[in-house]
Every structure is written in structure tokens, then in C-alpha cells.
Amino acid sequence: MKITPAEFEATLKDISFPLAIATSGGPDSLALLLLAHDFATKTKKKIIALTVDHRLRATSHKEALYVQKIAQDLGIQHIILKWETEKPATRIQEKAREARYDLLLKWCKDNQIPTLLLGHHQQDQEETFWLRLSSGSGLDGLTGMKPVIEREGIFIYRPLLNFSKKRLTATLRARNQGWIEDPSNESPAYFRGRFRAHLKDEGLTNERLLAVMTKLQEDADFINASLLSSLQNTVKVFEEGYFILQRDAFETLHSALAKRIISLLIKWFSRAPYPPRSTQVEEILKKIRERRSFTAGGAFWVSKPKEILILREAAAMKEKIPLSSLNKPHLWDNRFWVTPHLKSTLLQKEAFLIPLGNAPFAKDKIISPLPSSIWPTLPAIESKGKIVSIPHLCYNIENEVNQRKFFYLKPLFHDSLTFTI
């Protein structure tokens, strides 16, 4: 039975346009493209189809052109993104997936497209469960892919997660639309191909697995609610981009909550799309209990008698951006949203937002209660090789404008899905 417009529209709650749709030419992404096109036509909104030419098969460019013709016949703008770097010799599917995400997200960010749609379906969700189970994932991993996530400031929607591949192909057949089958999906050379064959042989039912995943999601929701309460009692957040972990409160937590707090803090500092491995979290928990200071996950964990100071690892900070190109809110160092209004306060055209680090400046002009250990982790404005402003220290040698108001700390528990002032 084909997917109805009403069923599809119900999956797109609070979606932001324009949309980009990752379209490979397979039945899942083509069905997504057609359903999204119907919705966009009805609502008079714009969609764009994006196809990644990975160049791993000789036919990849031909397949991209096949998708392009389908899109253009529907009046949909279509862009081909080419993976032009040297191809890996090992872990090909994993690295190709990473490259595909990088290309898609970069294009969306460069073109100010807030939403990206992916065609993962019910069978992909089931395989994700088994793959994560085989790799030792915890509760959150076993709940499967989420319908909506935020990554690098872009909404990623997976509206087909509750639809089977049979219903996707039925949707295409109802429109006499052909599709491309990726031979690697069934190839025993890759884990997914071997696993598909195994599931068929064992006769594992979809209904039973999805029921298990639903139960796991209920448990994960309960634990996340407990996590939010625990955060309020154990973690103190500072607008200058660092945290204090209250030792007494933290050490009384159940280890499951303590590990989740550590994982959350690491992910907050990191640009990694996924939580850290459980082995890394357990090692950090062990060091905290041993009252050791250490670096991990892009942060410096400073042990003190009653607390743990957690600040950005200054040596790991690299981001330098020209402020002349700041035309929209930018997430700097994965910690601070910076608004483009900052540009209007600058006297110099050539100025850069950089990590303060060990750059020299007139320290005797600073009157601030902020610990000096935090200073190197702060954003600073450089012009002509000289530090002219450190907004969080109210240091500005060019004028008396308070530039700190143009910086907003990224939320801790939930990434900001949209940026508002």
C-alpha cells in the first residue's frame, strides 16, 4: 500500500522551509522526493534535491544524472555534490557515509537551508538496532535513529522511519516511477549485506523488534528526564563557556546518570555527531573518582576538593574566522553563537575572531572575577596581528562598546535547533 499525503504530512511537524532532500536514486530517497514535492506544491514552498556523486562505482555519475532528470521533470532544483578527495582503502561504507554527511551539511550551511531530509526507513531502523547491539551500544543507541536531530545548526528529518520499504516501492509503482538498486546493499562484502541475509534466514519479525525499541525509548525518555533534574543539582553553567561539577552531588548519583552527564559534557564541547564510547566515559569517571586532573573530549578536567572545573582545552581550539564574512549567526568553537551585529562595532575592516590562547594583551587593564585559567579559552578579536577586544573580559581598546552581548552560550542539555535573539 502506497504512503498517503496525509501520512507523510503527519511526520513533518514544525518543519522549516526551504528543504533540501538527499536523493540517491534508490527507492527510499526517490519516494521521499516525490512525497516532499507533493507537500511543497500544496504549501507553495521550495525544496531542493541534493545528490552525492561518491565516485565509488563507475556508474555513480550516470546515476546522479538519472536523479537530476527526475527532479528537473518535476520542476525541482537539483544539485550534484562530488566527493572528490582520495577514496579510502578500508571501512569504505563508513567513510563514504561520513563524506556524504559532510557534503550535504556544508551545502545546506553555505546556502542557508535550515532543513535536510533523509530517506531512512523502517528496515534501516531495524538494521541500526542490530548493528549497534553488535558494537556494544547502550540504551540510547539501541533506541535507533531519531526522527529529528540537529547537526551543525541544520535540522535533519527522517520522515520515513515508520514506513517499510515495501510501502516506499508501492508509492513509486503507483506513479510508474523507476529507481536504482545499490548492489552494495546486498553484497556479502559489507556488514549490512551479510546482516540482511542473516535476518532473512533467521526469520526475525519486524513487529517484535520495533516493540522492543519502543520499550527502550520509553526507558530512555525516563532516564533523560532524570538527567535533566540531576544536571540542575550537579552542573553549574557559566556564560564564558565552562562548567563546574559539584563533587558531593555528582558522587551520590547512580553511575548510569553520572556517565550520562559525562557523555553530555563531552558531546557539548566536541563537534562529534555521536556520544563518546562507553569505554572513554568509564575512564573519565574513574579519574574523577580518583581526584585526578586530565584532558579528555576537547576539555580540561581540573580536580578540586569540592568541585571539578571543566573548561575548553585551549590547545585544541583552532577556529579563526574573518568577521567580514559574518553574515548570519555562527556557532564558534561549538560553544558560542556569534551574531553578525558584532561587525558593526568594529573600526577595522580586517578583523578575525580567534581563540585568545597565549596571545599578548594588556592584562593590567582587566578587572574581572573570571579565573585566569579560563582566559585562554575565550574568543578574542584580532586586527593587524594585535588583540583589540576580548568581549567576555570587557576588554576593548578601540571603543567602549559592550561586545559581549553579541555572544550567546550554546545550551547544555538541548542543542539550539534554531537561533533566536
VENRA-V539620 format. One record per residue. N is the residue number from 1. NEAR is the number of other ideal C-beta (glycine too) atoms within 8 Angstrom. D_LAST is the distance of its C-alpha to the last C-alpha in Angstrom with 2 decimals. Layout:
# VENRA-V539620
n=<N	N>
near=<NEAR	NEAR>
d_last=<D_LAST	D_LAST>
This chain:
# VENRA-V539620
n=<1	2	3	4	5	6	7	8	9	10	11	12	13	14	15	16	17	18	19	20	21	22	23	24	25	26	27	28	29	30	31	32	33	34	35	36	37	38	39	40	41	42	43	44	45	46	47	48	49	50	51	52	53	54	55	56	57	58	59	60	61	62	63	64	65	66	67	68	69	70	71	72	73	74	75	76	77	78	79	80	81	82	83	84	85	86	87	88	89	90	91	92	93	94	95	96	97	98	99	100	101	102	103	104	105	106	107	108	109	110	111	112	113	114	115	116	117	118	119	120	121	122	123	124	125	126	127	128	129	130	131	132	133	134	135	136	137	138	139	140	141	142	143	144	145	146	147	148	149	150	151	152	153	154	155	156	157	158	159	160	161	162	163	164	165	166	167	168	169	170	171	172	173	174	175	176	177	178	179	180	181	182	183	184	185	186	187	188	189	190	191	192	193	194	195	196	197	198	199	200	201	202	203	204	205	206	207	208	209	210	211	212	213	214	215	216	217	218	219	220	221	222	223	224	225	226	227	228	229	230	231	232	233	234	235	236	237	238	239	240	241	242	243	244	245	246	247	248	249	250	251	252	253	254	255	256	257	258	259	260	261	262	263	264	265	266	267	268	269	270	271	272	273	274	275	276	277	278	279	280	281	282	283	284	285	286	287	288	289	290	291	292	293	294	295	296	297	298	299	300	301	302	303	304	305	306	307	308	309	310	311	312	313	314	315	316	317	318	319	320	321	322	323	324	325	326	327	328	329	330	331	332	333	334	335	336	337	338	339	340	341	342	343	344	345	346	347	348	349	350	351	352	353	354	355	356	357	358	359	360	361	362	363	364	365	366	367	368	369	370	371	372	373	374	375	376	377	378	379	380	381	382	383	384	385	386	387	388	389	390	391	392	393	394	395	396	397	398	399	400	401	402	403	404	405	406	407	408	409	410	411	412	413	414	415	416	417	418	419	420	421>
near=<3	8	11	6	9	6	9	14	8	7	11	9	5	3	9	7	11	10	15	15	14	14	15	12	12	11	11	13	14	15	15	15	15	13	13	13	11	10	13	13	7	7	7	5	9	8	14	13	15	14	16	15	12	10	10	7	7	3	6	11	8	7	14	13	9	10	15	12	8	11	13	9	6	9	4	11	8	13	9	10	11	7	13	4	5	3	8	7	4	4	6	10	10	7	9	11	8	8	12	12	10	8	11	14	12	8	13	13	10	6	6	6	12	10	15	16	14	10	14	10	13	13	9	11	14	12	12	10	13	10	11	10	9	6	6	5	8	6	9	8	7	12	10	10	9	7	8	8	6	10	9	7	7	13	12	12	13	13	11	14	13	5	10	9	10	6	11	15	11	11	13	14	9	7	7	5	9	4	10	8	7	7	6	9	9	7	8	6	5	9	7	10	13	9	11	11	10	8	11	7	6	6	5	7	6	10	6	8	11	11	8	9	13	8	8	11	10	8	9	11	8	8	12	8	8	9	13	9	8	11	12	7	7	11	12	7	7	8	6	9	13	11	12	11	14	12	11	7	9	13	7	5	11	5	7	7	12	11	12	10	16	12	11	12	14	17	11	10	11	10	5	7	5	3	7	11	5	9	6	11	13	9	9	14	12	8	11	14	7	6	5	7	6	8	6	10	11	8	13	11	14	10	8	8	4	6	9	12	12	12	13	14	10	10	4	7	11	5	9	7	10	8	12	8	6	13	4	6	8	9	11	12	10	9	11	12	13	14	10	10	7	12	9	5	9	12	4	9	5	8	13	11	14	12	14	13	8	4	9	4	9	7	5	4	6	8	4	6	2	9	5	5	8	12	10	10	13	14	15	13	16	12	11	5	4	6	12	11	11	15	15	11	10	10	12	12	6	8	6	4	6	7	12	8	5	10	13	7	10	12	7	9	7	5	6	9	6	6	7	3	4>
d_last=<45.33	42.55	38.91	38.16	35.14	34.29	34.43	32.14	29.56	29.44	28.09	25.00	22.91	19.29	19.83	17.65	19.64	21.08	23.02	25.07	28.20	30.22	33.76	36.80	39.52	40.38	40.75	37.50	35.17	37.24	37.17	33.38	33.25	35.56	33.82	30.38	32.05	33.46	30.13	28.42	31.40	31.24	27.54	27.80	25.17	25.50	26.61	27.83	30.54	30.54	33.83	34.41	37.87	38.62	42.11	43.69	46.18	48.23	47.05	43.27	42.83	45.08	43.01	39.78	41.60	42.76	39.20	38.29	41.12	40.11	36.53	37.75	40.34	37.56	35.62	32.87	31.55	32.80	32.07	34.38	32.94	35.78	36.17	38.13	38.34	41.51	42.06	42.66	46.13	45.08	42.39	42.00	40.17	37.66	36.88	36.85	34.23	32.04	32.57	31.77	28.38	27.63	28.64	26.78	23.41	23.80	24.57	21.57	19.19	21.18	21.10	17.53	19.04	16.80	19.84	23.26	26.20	29.12	32.56	33.49	35.86	37.85	40.39	37.77	36.30	39.81	40.55	37.34	38.64	42.02	40.73	38.45	41.31	43.64	41.28	40.98	37.44	36.43	35.22	31.75	33.35	36.02	33.65	33.22	30.46	27.36	26.61	22.92	21.48	18.66	19.95	18.35	15.18	17.54	18.58	22.35	24.29	28.00	29.13	32.85	33.22	35.30	37.54	40.74	41.82	44.66	42.34	40.46	43.77	44.94	41.92	42.91	46.60	45.94	44.66	47.35	44.76	46.01	44.12	44.62	45.65	44.62	47.87	46.09	44.89	48.47	49.77	51.32	50.26	46.73	45.82	44.16	47.30	49.58	47.48	47.52	51.30	51.55	49.60	51.84	54.94	53.93	52.96	49.81	48.29	44.75	44.65	45.56	43.02	40.12	41.21	41.11	37.59	36.44	38.02	36.42	32.96	33.66	34.64	31.59	29.30	31.26	31.02	27.26	26.97	29.29	27.29	24.14	26.39	28.04	24.88	24.04	27.55	28.01	24.87	23.00	19.65	18.80	15.56	17.89	18.37	21.60	23.21	26.29	28.46	30.67	34.12	35.98	33.45	33.06	36.83	37.48	35.36	37.16	37.23	35.42	32.31	32.75	32.88	29.76	27.80	29.21	28.43	24.80	24.41	26.20	24.13	20.89	22.30	24.01	23.17	25.95	25.27	27.72	28.43	31.08	34.73	36.28	38.75	36.07	34.43	37.89	38.73	35.62	36.47	40.01	39.00	36.79	39.76	42.03	39.76	39.45	36.75	35.84	33.38	32.21	29.39	27.89	27.74	30.20	31.38	33.01	35.45	35.97	38.27	35.71	32.63	31.48	28.98	27.03	25.45	24.83	28.14	27.92	30.72	28.83	25.81	26.35	23.19	23.37	21.29	21.93	18.95	20.50	19.61	15.88	14.85	12.03	9.88	12.82	13.84	16.26	19.29	17.88	16.19	13.26	10.29	10.60	8.69	11.41	11.06	13.18	16.08	16.46	17.49	20.26	23.86	25.24	24.72	25.75	23.48	22.51	20.15	22.73	23.64	25.25	28.21	31.41	30.62	32.35	30.64	31.78	31.41	33.27	30.35	28.12	27.95	25.84	26.62	25.12	28.10	29.33	29.53	25.74	25.60	26.72	23.90	21.13	19.53	21.30	21.55	25.03	26.79	30.48	31.05	29.84	26.95	25.30	22.21	21.20	17.79	18.19	21.65	20.75	23.28	23.15	26.49	25.40	23.65	22.14	18.47	16.28	14.69	13.63	10.29	9.40	10.32	9.00	12.00	12.61	13.70	17.47	18.97	16.92	15.36	11.88	13.12	10.10	6.95	3.78	0.00>
